[in-house]
């Protein structure tokens, strides 16, 4: 009787924890997310820190796991980045500044061709940010980058050129943080 009871408890615990591939700083990153009827798997995730502040958790989702940053950025395939804010010190202004710097670095300073798209992207961060705010940037070929905040659709920005630069914030040769890039690529 006790063994049967224990077996039921273990199965319940396993089922209750399935669906999450990774926990980082108390945040559970789902093992999959959906992108226009495509299942994307968690490639890797990590913690973004700046000046000893734990800012957010970032996760990269792909159709198939890969550690080739250049191929991921250039691919015209469904993929996503998921960010979860974990610090009350991360404000809209700080996020705007970081995103602008990220686009500058990802494009080697050549933001002119996508300047208007960057402004549209930055507007998503204008509302005050709170701990556990979750952003999903989901690229769908033929549609563009779909932006969700806490599950609600906010904007869609067309163009693979913009997608490449946006993913470059984390995956380019000048990423937001080298250790986060390695974690998102599943190298750590």
C-alpha positions in Angstrom: 0.0 0.0 0.0 2.8 2.4 1.0 4.7 1.7 -2.3 1.7 2.3 -4.4 1.1 5.6 -2.5 4.7 6.6 -3.0 4.5 5.7 -6.7 1.5 8.0 -7.1 3.3 10.9 -5.4 6.4 10.5 -7.6 4.3 10.4 -10.8 2.4 13.5 -9.6 5.6 15.4 -8.9 7.1 14.5 -12.3 3.9 15.6 -14.1 3.7 18.8 -12.1 7.3 19.8 -13.1 7.2 18.8 -16.7 7.0 21.6 -19.2 10.0 23.5 -17.8 13.4 22.8 -19.1 15.4 25.1 -16.9 15.2 27.2 -13.8 17.4 30.2 -13.5 17.3 32.7 -10.5 13.9 31.4 -9.6 12.5 31.7 -13.1 11.2 28.6 -15.0 11.9 28.7 -18.7 9.5 26.5 -20.6 11.0 23.7 -22.6 9.0 24.7 -25.7 7.1 27.7 -27.0 4.9 28.0 -30.1 5.6 30.2 -33.1 2.8 30.2 -35.7 2.1 26.4 -35.4 5.8 25.6 -35.0 7.1 24.1 -31.8 10.3 25.8 -30.7 12.6 24.1 -28.2 14.7 25.9 -25.6 18.2 26.0 -27.0 19.7 27.6 -23.9 19.1 30.4 -21.3 21.0 32.5 -18.9 21.1 35.4 -16.6 21.8 39.0 -17.8 23.7 41.0 -15.2 25.0 44.6 -15.4 27.0 46.2 -12.7 26.2 43.3 -10.3 22.4 43.8 -10.9 20.6 40.7 -12.0 18.5 42.2 -14.8 16.6 39.5 -16.7 16.6 35.9 -17.8 17.0 35.4 -21.5 16.2 32.2 -23.4 16.7 31.3 -27.1 14.2 29.0 -28.8 14.8 27.3 -32.1 13.3 24.5 -34.2 16.4 22.4 -33.7 19.2 23.1 -31.2 22.3 24.9 -32.5 25.3 26.6 -31.2 26.2 28.4 -34.4 25.3 32.1 -33.6 25.9 33.3 -37.2 23.7 30.6 -38.7 20.9 31.4 -36.2 21.0 35.1 -36.9 21.0 34.6 -40.7 18.3 31.9 -40.8 14.9 32.8 -42.1 13.2 30.2 -39.8 10.9 30.4 -36.9 12.7 31.2 -33.6 12.2 33.3 -30.5 13.9 35.0 -27.6 12.1 35.1 -24.3 13.1 37.7 -21.6 11.8 37.7 -18.0 12.5 40.8 -16.0 13.8 39.9 -12.5 14.9 43.3 -11.1 12.9 46.3 -10.0 15.9 48.4 -11.0 15.3 47.7 -14.7 13.3 50.7 -15.9 11.8 51.5 -19.3 14.6 54.1 -19.8 17.3 51.6 -18.9 15.8 49.0 -21.2 15.6 51.6 -24.0 19.2 52.5 -23.5 20.4 48.9 -23.5 18.3 48.0 -26.6 19.7 51.0 -28.5 23.3 49.9 -27.5 22.4 46.3 -28.5 21.3 47.4 -32.0 24.4 49.6 -32.5 26.6 46.6 -31.6 24.7 44.1 -33.6 24.8 46.2 -36.7 28.3 47.5 -36.3 26.8 51.0 -36.0 24.8 50.7 -39.2 21.3 51.1 -37.8 20.1 53.5 -40.6 18.3 50.8 -42.7 16.2 49.7 -39.7 16.0 52.9 -37.7 12.2 53.1 -37.8 11.8 49.5 -36.9 14.1 49.9 -33.9 11.9 52.8 -32.7 8.8 50.6 -33.1 10.6 47.9 -31.1 11.7 50.3 -28.3 8.1 51.6 -27.9 7.2 48.2 -26.5 9.2 49.0 -23.4 7.6 52.4 -22.8 5.2 51.2 -20.1 6.7 50.8 -16.7 8.5 47.5 -16.2 7.7 45.1 -13.3 9.4 42.1 -11.9 8.2 39.0 -13.9 7.2 41.0 -16.9 7.8 38.5 -19.8 8.6 39.5 -23.3 8.6 37.0 -26.2 10.1 38.1 -29.5 8.9 35.5 -32.0 10.2 35.5 -35.6 7.8 34.0 -38.1 9.1 33.9 -41.8 6.9 36.0 -44.1 5.3 37.9 -41.1 8.2 39.3 -39.2 9.0 39.6 -35.5 5.9 39.3 -33.3 6.3 40.9 -29.9 4.4 39.7 -26.9 4.4 41.2 -23.4 3.0 38.9 -20.7 1.2 36.9 -23.4 -0.5 39.8 -25.1 0.5 40.7 -28.7 2.0 44.1 -29.0 3.5 44.6 -32.4 4.7 42.8 -35.5 7.8 44.2 -37.2 8.4 42.9 -40.7 11.7 42.0 -42.3 14.5 39.4 -41.9 16.9 42.3 -41.7 15.4 43.5 -38.5 15.2 39.9 -37.1 18.9 39.4 -37.8 19.8 42.7 -35.9 17.4 41.9 -33.0 18.8 38.4 -32.5 22.3 39.9 -32.8 21.7 41.9 -29.6 22.5 38.5 -27.8 24.3 36.5 -30.5 26.5 38.9 -32.5 30.2 39.4 -32.1 29.4 42.2 -29.7 26.6 40.6 -27.6 24.9 42.2 -24.6 26.9 39.8 -22.5 29.4 37.1 -23.6 28.3 34.6 -20.9 24.6 35.0 -21.7 25.4 34.4 -25.4 27.2 31.2 -24.5 24.3 30.1 -22.3 21.7 30.9 -25.0 23.8 28.9 -27.4 23.8 25.9 -25.0 27.6 26.1 -24.5 27.5 26.5 -20.7 
